[in-house]
């Protein structure tokens, strides 16, 4: 009865509250039965209370516990069945309780989903297929009461729609609102952990790669259009705009969005000294006063979304206030900016951010160059080169949305920034930027650039890097450059 990888990780997780969003029919509840049997058999164990939404689920779980007790040679009695009867108004109600008692004195009980069944109970509570229970809020409230005296709550379920209480719980965990452990186990991950081989072992079939491919394809074909929810852990009806206009506007304040455009179409071919001098003049004029006005005792950082000839590069610095609000004092947008001048602009900002804590940069394609230069300048333990993916968007978008909802983010008031954040669309349950482009107020092409930079910046503000540095101390201009060619990236001295 060896557990597969995802079952082992679930059992090894000793969090007081742990939650699993999972595919159908991967045996996680079966693994939970084995773990519960071991827990109830220990001298210093505890009672375990299983709550499914149907009588058959209770019968199956308690039967699995008995099978594990036998396989593990645990001293346990026979399964007993009892009926509890009560009046609710004038209506007579009853439930069946299935109990397996162990020589340790502890027991495993399988109950109905009525919240009242957890009153006066103490121990571990397993809420199975939680998304399908009829009174989820009250059931969860009753279960959480057991934590006061050191109990545990295990929540296992497939999804049942985007508006379901279970999905709301998942989003709260990802947003950091709930300090619970989260396991995501789609069908393909279970297959990678050996689910197909275990099925073949149980059925006596030979294991082949061709057989595995056909078996997986058959499972997906069986679920058809419901496969995303039933197998891939994506709640249904999860599409559309991610952030509302009203929510974004409520978090906007008077702060500048600075835009740099090349002075002429041949700027890329200018001599290096001229390009560097042009960029430096713009930075000194527009950014130096804003950077000098930053609060010196607040931690800072930035996010950056890269663009070159089509999309914009957006640099989004932030400061973390004493009330843990992420305040964005300004944004910088670079249009058709050569690589060297992008590096110069990033260095200029980063070197002058007081108490630099962390930065995250778009590391896809040509953006990897600028991310690599940032790591070389400020350290790979402080700067991350992010390969944006569905998984990354899934894990980092929920905390950003929570910041909008909780009022812990302040952004420059700008129609273009608003539109970039509104460009996020929920696709298969995950907010991301679609391939379509838009036009900004100045006619420039946009691809949600400011929205991605803000998402990266907010993720950086939640990072746990080394202690923040003291920041750059302004030097007389002639002291900042020691190289013959004077570029901020090539001939400049380090500014820490």
Secondary structure, DSSP 8 states (H G I E B T S, - for coil): ----HHHHHHHH---SEEEEEE-TTSSHHHHHHHHHHHHHHSTT---EEEE-SSHHHHHHHHHHHHHHHHHTT--B---EEEEEEEEETTEEEEEEEEEEEBTTS-EEEEE-S-GGGGTT--SEEEEETGGG-S-HHHHHHHHHGGGGGT-EEEEEE----TTSHHHHHHHHHHTTSS--EEEEE-HHHHHHTTHHHHHHHHHT----HHHHHHHHHHHHHHHGGGHHHHTS---TT--EESS-HHHHHTTEES-EEEEEE-SSTTGGGS-HHHHHHHHHHHHHHHTHHHHHTS-TTSEEEEEEE--SSSS-EEEEEEEE-TT--EE--EEEEEES--HHHHHHHHHHHHHHSTTEEEEEEE-STTHHHHHHHHHHHH-TTTEEEE---HHHHHHHHHHHHHHHHHT-EEEE--HHHHHHHHTEEEETTEEEE-S--EE-TTS-EESSHHHHHHHHHHHHHT---S----------GGGSB-SSS--TTTTB----
